Amino acid sequence: MPNKNKDIPFNESSIHLFVNGFSFFTHSKTEFIPITKDIGDLESSLQELLSFYPKGAFSKTQIITYHQPSTFVPVTFFDKNLLPNYLQLFGTFDEDSGLNFDTLEKENQVNVYTYPKVILKILNQNLEKASLCHYNSLLFKEVNKLANSSDKEYQLYIHLQKKAMDLYLTQNSSVIFQNHFSVQNKDEFLYYIFFVVEQYNLSLDQFEIVFLGEIEAFKTYYQSVKEYHNTIRFEYSKGCALDIDHHPAPFFAKFSN
C-alpha cells in the first residue's frame, strides 16, 4: 500500500476520501457520497454508483485521503518499523485507524498518515488495483514546484478546505514550516496566518501570500487578508469552480500533472 513512486500521478479517475464522505471524480462529472454509520448502506451506495460507469472506469484508480493527522519525516531519519512513533504527538489512535506513508523521493520527505481501515477495505473490495496516497503529499509537491519558480525569498501558501486550512511557508524555495489547522471563521483564519508571520519575524515587504485556488466559498477569507497584506496572488486549478459541498477541498478536485 505505501506509495514509493518518485511522482504520485493523478489517474483518469480518482476517489477523494473525506471524514464525512467520498468525492468521485471522472472527466465527465464529480459526485459526492456521504459516509453513513451503517457500513452495509455505504457499500450498497458505492456499488450502485459504480454500476453507472463503464466496467474498468475506476481500474487502478487513485484513492486520495484527507484524513488527519499527517506529518513529514526526512527520508534520512525515516524507518518504517517505527511508523507509530512519528504520530505519537497527535495522541493515540483507535483500532479503526490504519497507518500508511508516501515517499516523496524528489523532495526527500516521507509523509506518515492515518486512514480509516474499514472504509478503505470496502473501496479495495469494489475497485480493481486501487492505490492510496494522502493529499498532503500532493500538496507538498505542488508547493515545492511553485516555490522553485518564485523570486520572493519567503512565500506563505494557503490551501483552504471546508472548516480547515493548510499553511506552508517557504524560504528560498524550501519548505520551512507546514501545518494543518481547523478553521471555523475568518478570525481563526487570520490568527493562524499572523501566528506564522510572527514566529518567523516576517516584515510585510518580505513575503508573498499565495492562495491555492480562488473559491467563492472562501471569498471573505481572501478579503480579510487583503486588509493587512498587499502582495497576494492566486494559483488556479481546474477544480476550483466546484462547490465545497461536492468537494470539501476544491483545489485538488480535478488537479492533474
Wavefront OBJ file of the C-alpha trace (Angstrom):
o trace
v 0.000 0.000 0.000
v 2.753 2.611 0.728
v 3.348 4.841 -2.275
v 7.042 4.954 -3.151
v 6.868 6.428 -6.645
v 9.001 9.433 -7.473
v 5.855 11.036 -8.877
v 2.390 10.418 -7.462
v 0.228 10.683 -10.603
v -3.434 11.523 -10.943
v -5.248 8.900 -12.962
v -8.164 9.313 -15.350
v -10.413 8.791 -12.326
v -9.874 9.280 -8.609
v -11.702 8.986 -5.305
v -11.175 11.635 -2.670
v -11.858 10.273 0.801
v -13.032 12.722 3.485
v -14.219 12.209 7.051
v -17.850 12.702 6.013
v -17.881 11.127 2.552
v -16.323 10.431 -0.865
v -15.912 12.612 -3.922
v -15.748 10.538 -7.102
v -14.036 12.250 -9.998
v -14.044 11.405 -13.688
v -13.573 13.781 -16.610
v -17.343 13.866 -17.108
v -18.539 14.571 -13.562
v -17.831 14.746 -9.841
v -20.177 13.114 -7.339
v -20.216 13.182 -3.540
v -21.459 10.277 -1.407
v -21.913 10.837 2.341
v -20.486 8.265 4.743
v -23.231 6.704 6.852
v -22.932 4.855 10.147
v -24.350 1.732 8.512
v -21.431 0.154 6.628
v -23.866 -2.018 4.644
v -25.647 1.082 3.317
v -22.327 2.615 2.414
v -21.209 -0.432 0.452
v -24.502 -0.684 -1.442
v -24.377 3.037 -2.310
v -20.847 2.592 -3.628
v -21.821 -0.412 -5.734
v -24.861 1.420 -7.095
v -22.729 4.378 -8.163
v -20.051 2.216 -9.775
v -22.723 0.387 -11.797
v -23.403 3.601 -13.732
v -19.822 3.726 -15.037
v -18.308 1.505 -17.740
v -16.525 -1.566 -16.470
v -12.954 -0.691 -15.602
v -13.619 3.057 -15.319
v -12.117 3.011 -11.831
v -9.472 0.355 -12.543
v -6.126 1.302 -10.986
v -7.788 4.393 -9.574
v -6.143 6.613 -7.023
v -7.697 6.994 -3.570
v -6.668 10.307 -2.048
v -7.318 10.511 1.677
v -7.844 13.799 3.521
v -7.785 12.281 6.995
v -5.613 13.773 9.718
v -3.086 13.661 11.215
v -0.318 13.723 8.642
v 3.311 14.564 9.324
v 6.506 14.753 7.277
v 9.744 12.986 8.158
v 13.039 13.499 6.269
v 13.921 10.376 4.295
v 17.254 10.130 6.151
v 15.508 9.680 9.511
v 12.596 7.501 8.389
v 12.263 3.880 9.492
v 9.011 2.117 8.546
v 9.378 -0.143 11.601
v 8.856 2.963 13.762
v 5.738 4.127 11.910
v 3.506 4.675 15.009
v 6.198 6.799 16.681
v 6.013 9.578 14.126
v 2.392 10.379 15.018
v 2.585 9.892 18.783
v 2.469 13.653 19.439
v -1.049 13.653 17.965
v -2.332 11.223 20.602
v -3.443 7.615 20.436
v -5.412 6.063 17.588
v -8.255 3.568 17.815
v -8.253 0.159 16.170
v -10.275 1.529 13.248
v -7.328 3.654 12.080
v -4.516 2.285 9.967
v -1.099 3.828 9.272
v 0.468 4.393 5.882
v 3.184 6.509 4.288
v 4.064 8.131 0.953
v 7.693 8.562 -0.065
v 8.417 11.812 -1.895
v 11.840 10.975 -3.284
v 12.466 14.235 -5.134
v 11.593 16.239 -2.008
v 13.476 13.834 0.328
v 10.426 13.546 2.566
v 8.130 10.792 3.831
v 4.530 11.654 4.696
v 3.141 9.469 7.513
v -0.643 9.474 7.998
v -3.703 7.622 9.258
v -6.601 6.252 7.224
v -9.950 4.557 8.073
v -9.358 0.803 7.726
v -12.989 -0.249 7.278
v -13.718 2.349 4.602
v -10.556 1.553 2.670
v -11.339 -2.161 2.831
v -14.735 -1.541 1.222
v -13.162 0.570 -1.514
v -10.499 -2.050 -2.238
v -13.129 -4.797 -2.442
v -15.057 -2.853 -5.084
v -12.200 -1.279 -7.016
v -9.554 -3.079 -9.031
v -5.925 -2.340 -8.118
v -6.635 0.922 -6.291
v -3.734 2.825 -4.746
v -3.721 5.112 -1.714
v -1.978 8.404 -1.094
v -2.508 11.445 1.138
v -3.455 14.869 -0.212
v -0.655 16.429 1.844
v 1.861 14.521 -0.280
v 0.370 16.103 -3.391
v 0.234 19.489 -1.681
v 3.901 19.357 -0.627
v 4.912 18.534 -4.199
v 2.773 21.340 -5.609
v 4.147 23.933 -3.170
v 7.699 22.784 -3.867
v 7.133 23.193 -7.603
v 5.599 26.676 -7.250
v 8.270 27.880 -4.819
v 11.028 26.954 -7.255
v 9.544 29.325 -9.832
v 9.296 32.346 -7.487
v 11.778 35.173 -6.968
v 10.496 36.011 -3.459
v 12.614 34.895 -0.501
v 9.530 33.920 1.545
v 6.150 32.684 0.396
v 3.184 31.705 2.537
v 0.986 29.177 0.723
v -2.618 28.827 1.908
v -4.739 25.816 0.982
v -8.321 26.251 2.178
v -10.719 23.396 2.799
v -14.175 23.236 4.326
v -13.574 24.145 8.006
v -9.798 23.719 7.693
v -6.638 25.146 6.151
v -3.079 24.094 5.363
v -0.202 26.559 5.692
v 3.163 26.120 4.012
v 5.957 28.668 4.441
v 8.890 28.523 2.036
v 12.243 30.284 2.162
v 14.391 30.363 -0.949
v 12.229 27.615 -2.479
v 12.498 25.285 0.556
v 9.596 24.398 2.855
v 10.471 25.556 6.382
v 7.018 25.293 8.002
v 3.927 23.190 7.345
v 0.794 22.580 9.406
v -2.926 21.855 9.226
v -5.464 23.862 11.255
v -9.195 23.627 11.910
v -10.828 26.927 10.958
v -14.408 27.968 11.692
v -14.333 31.653 10.716
v -12.145 34.428 9.328
v -10.882 35.440 12.787
v -9.379 31.985 13.340
v -8.069 32.057 9.787
v -6.245 35.353 10.376
v -4.958 34.197 13.759
v -3.015 31.276 12.265
v -1.599 33.420 9.466
v -0.374 36.067 11.924
v 0.981 33.329 14.167
v 3.273 32.030 11.403
v 4.291 35.535 10.304
v 5.215 36.494 13.886
v 7.027 33.234 14.607
v 9.325 33.829 11.649
v 9.519 37.586 12.224
v 8.496 38.423 8.666
v 8.090 42.039 7.583
v 5.271 42.908 5.155
v 7.622 43.509 2.243
v 9.493 40.257 2.871
v 6.898 37.672 1.865
v 4.156 36.895 -0.611
v 0.848 35.183 0.174
v -0.196 32.573 -2.375
v -3.716 31.136 -2.240
v -4.095 27.718 -3.838
v -7.312 28.245 -5.743
v -9.820 31.089 -5.749
v -13.068 29.600 -4.489
v -16.292 31.535 -3.964
v -16.994 29.888 -0.594
v -13.768 31.391 0.826
v -14.248 34.911 -0.540
v -14.493 36.516 2.925
v -11.136 34.959 3.860
v -9.450 36.487 0.827
v -10.932 39.884 1.575
v -9.858 39.754 5.228
v -6.212 39.133 4.285
v -6.189 41.966 1.762
v -6.855 44.402 4.621
v -3.438 43.560 6.084
v -1.265 42.446 3.181
v -0.910 43.682 -0.406
v 1.330 41.087 -2.018
v -1.211 38.363 -2.775
v -1.754 36.101 -5.738
v -3.804 33.039 -6.653
v -2.737 29.746 -8.176
v -5.546 28.046 -10.036
v -6.572 24.503 -10.858
v -9.378 23.042 -12.961
v -11.365 22.036 -9.885
v -11.777 25.461 -8.299
v -15.264 26.068 -9.697
v -16.730 23.164 -7.711
v -18.967 23.789 -4.716
v -17.416 22.737 -1.396
v -20.498 20.631 -0.650
v -19.482 18.400 -3.577
v -15.784 18.537 -2.821
v -14.575 19.980 0.520
v -11.111 20.750 -0.942
v -11.830 22.085 -4.455
v -8.247 22.943 -5.422
v -7.412 19.261 -5.895
v -10.773 18.172 -7.284
v -9.630 17.988 -10.911
v -5.935 18.552 -10.488
v -3.675 16.826 -12.985
v 0.061 16.634 -13.650
l 1 2 3 4 5 6 7 8 9 10 11 12 13 14 15 16 17 18 19 20 21 22 23 24 25 26 27 28 29 30 31 32 33 34 35 36 37 38 39 40 41 42 43 44 45 46 47 48 49 50 51 52 53 54 55 56 57 58 59 60 61 62 63 64 65 66 67 68 69 70 71 72 73 74 75 76 77 78 79 80 81 82 83 84 85 86 87 88 89 90 91 92 93 94 95 96 97 98 99 100 101 102 103 104 105 106 107 108 109 110 111 112 113 114 115 116 117 118 119 120 121 122 123 124 125 126 127 128 129 130 131 132 133 134 135 136 137 138 139 140 141 142 143 144 145 146 147 148 149 150 151 152 153 154 155 156 157 158 159 160 161 162 163 164 165 166 167 168 169 170 171 172 173 174 175 176 177 178 179 180 181 182 183 184 185 186 187 188 189 190 191 192 193 194 195 196 197 198 199 200 201 202 203 204 205 206 207 208 209 210 211 212 213 214 215 216 217 218 219 220 221 222 223 224 225 226 227 228 229 230 231 232 233 234 235 236 237 238 239 240 241 242 243 244 245 246 247 248 249 250 251 252 253 254 255 256 257
